[in-house]
Amino acid sequence: MAAQNPALPPDFPRAEEKFRQALREANLNDTAQRRHVLHVFLRATEPVTQDQLQHLAIGADPFGRSLGLVSGVLKIMLAAGLAAELEPLVPGQCPACGGPSITLGAFGTGSRLRWRHWHCNECRVSGYAGPRFTPVRTPCAHAHVVCRDCGAVLSP
């Protein structure tokens, strides 16, 4: 499961403003639920699938988030340049260990394989794998000091 950094990234204020602008352009309301999914996504320390993002959002909020909401927020983040979709899944490769895997079922074909139900004989793991998304970080023009213990960021 994807890990989360408790601290928001230093470029968060700019990211949140870009997100709000994208919502306005799409004629969507800026809701607490959408911002919650954005915050959870920006704290991710590794690429996440849509299902993993939904699970992280539910884990952080007992009221939960629907898959439709998470999907919509991902589309807005992609349109705003806040998220990037990683390369499609490699058929025959285990997402867990990188070894050879058997595809038991799939949605999509060729280079645009979207979802796979797979089983790896090497690590004995089975599961469903889909597209992964990662936050796009905007580098700052100045240095930051980051605490190694808690991850707090100090700007000069």
N, C-alpha and C positions, 0 to 999 in steps of 0.2 A: 504494500500500500504506500502511496506517496506520503512523504513527510512534509511537515509544515514548519516554517520559521515563525516564532511568535511575534517577531517585529515586522512591521510593514517596511517595504523597501524604501530607500531614500527618494526615489522618483515617484512615490505614491501620489502626492498632490497633483502633479502634472498628469499622471495616468487617470486619476479620478476626474479631472476636468475634461480630458479627451473622451472619457466614457460618457460623461453627462452631455457633451456636445453631440456625440454619436446618437444618444437617446433622443435628443431634441430633433436631430435630422431625420430620425426614423419615426417621429411623432409618437414616442413612447414616454410613459411617465417615469420619473426618477424615483423608484421605490426603495424602501429599506431592504426588501428581499433581493432586488437586483444588485444593490451595493454590497450586500452581504456575500453574494456569490463572487463578485469582483474581488472583495477583500480576501476571501478564502483562496481564490486563484492566484492572486499576487503574492501570497505567502508561500505558495508551493515551492519546494526546493528541487523538484524534478518534474519532468513532463507528466501530465495526467491525461487519462481518458475522460470522456464525458461522465461515465459511470463513477469513476474515482472522484471526480469533482463533486458530483451529487452526494456521494458518501461522505466526503470531507465537510460539505456544507451542512448535511444533516447532523454529523457528529458534533459540529460546533453550535448547532441550534436545535433543540429538541422538537421544535415545530416543523422542522424538515423543509425540504425544497423539492418541487416536482422536477421530473426529468425535462419537461417542456420549458420550465423557467431556466434551467441550466443551459439547455440547448439554445434558447433565445439570447441569453447573456453571452454565450460563446460566440454567436453570430455577430453580436454588437461589438465584442472585443476584437474579433477578427477584422471587422469593417473599420474599426478605429485604429488598427495597427497595434493593439495592446497584447494580442495573442498571435502565435504563429502555429500553423499545423505542420507537424513533422512529416517526414517522408512516409508514404504508405507502408504497411506491414510487409515484411518479406515472407512470401509463401515458403513453407518448409523450414522456417527458423523459429525456435522457441523464444517467445518474448521474455521468459524468466531467466534462462541460462545461455541462450544464444546457440544451443545445440540443435540438431535436426529434430523436427517435430512432424507429426502426422496431422493434416487438416481433416477434421471430421465433417465440417460444413463451412460454407463461406457465403458472403454477400458481396457482390462486386466481382470484377474480373481483371486479370492482367495486372497492369501497373496501378490500377485504381481499386485494388482490393480493400474493402472498407472494414469488414468484420470477419473474424475467423473463430470457429470453435476448434480448438487444437488440443493435442495430447503429446507430451514429450516423453519418449522412452528413456532418455538419459537422466533427467531429474525427476521423472514420475509426476509431473505437474500437468493438470488439465485446466482449461479455462476458455474464456471468451476474450478476444483482444480486438480493439477498435482503434480508430485514429487517436493520436496523442497530441496534446496541445501544450505549449510552453509560453510563459510570459515573455514579452519583448521588453527588455530593459533599455531605458534611455540613459546613456551615460551623462553624469554631471560634469560641468566645466571646472569644478573645484573638488578638493579632497575631502574625505570623510574619515572620522575615527570611529571604528566599530569595536564594541566590547566583545571580547572572546567568550565571556561567560554567559551573558544574557542576550547578545545581539543588538543592543541599543546602539543607535547611530547618532553621533554628534557632528554637526556641521560647523565649520569655522566661521 
